[in-house]
């Protein structure tokens, strides 16, 4: 059965792609008059309704709309997703929280203990989104100067240890980056379900690491031929490790009742963008692949590189370039074609995340088999 996750915008949110001067939520446009969570009242910041309250509304909305769970992304400018996952737990029912984190900034033994605790408290509602990092200023924010391929070697060691200690049996490991000496989870934590692991990265080093550890290999949307080629590489590396991978895609969508309404929204957004950006000075192969896909054009109409696949989202807001645009039926058909390509899980997003969770859940998801 295909799983659908929804993105919870930890960095703040906008009212819509096509009305950038309307109020925002959280820190997306700063705390100004008319802002939501927090907002200004008579010139003073009123945080009685904080951004985590808004994030809970997004989680509740997407849960009620049929999503399996929500991705909590992590950037240097955001609150901590681990803390949010704990705080939002009680306000949801079976909703699963996919926590994005980079190995290396916490010790794997502590991550194992904290994760096993969360799994017991939540009845198994934690999902890992392991991000090795794209280098550049964002990586240096953490004080991390480890090179590209070595970051993936570190990630493999990190995951080796978490899985090694999970059973509760004493585990010893002597790696380049991490060491353990007969460490195990406390007896009361042993036996918890290991979180499903989503793993991203497009380089050879990333795909090698994904083959060893990923339950779901996670990618941004790319043209079908490139996705198929990448999936085959992951299958090959997974087979070498005696494993069978599943595949997931992180996709931005803009779906409306008719294609004309959807493309009109893109047209309005193109004329007054929120301000897109790409990571600067990094060594991410995935970012480079996206940059190589996007045509250079001054007309948004030239950026539809495949039917209903539009490559201009990163000009409107920060994030991946490619996404789906069209009627509910067209977007659902594209998602179904990706399922047929081998995709088992999706992380979807649309702006604003709260209102669009209902729209996508009610009008798109039921059309995907």
Secondary structure, DSSP 8 states (H G I E B T S, - for coil): --EEEEEE-TT-EES-SS-TTS-EETTSS-S-TT-BSSEEETTEEE-SS-HHHHHHHHHHHHHHTT-SEEEE---TTS--HHHHHHHHHTT-SS-EEEEEE-TTSS-HHHHHHHHHHHHHHHTS-EEEEE-----HHHHHHTT----HHHHHHHHHHHHHHHHHHHTSS-EEEE-SS-EEEEE---TTTTT----EEEEE--SHHHHHHHHHH-SEEEEE---HHHHHHHHHHHHHHHHHTT---EEEEEEEEEEESSHHHHHHHHHHHHHT-------SS---HHHHHHHHHS---SSGGGGEEETTEES-HHHHSSS-S-EEEEEHHHHHHHHHHHHHHT--EEEEE-SSHHHHHHHHHHHTGGG--
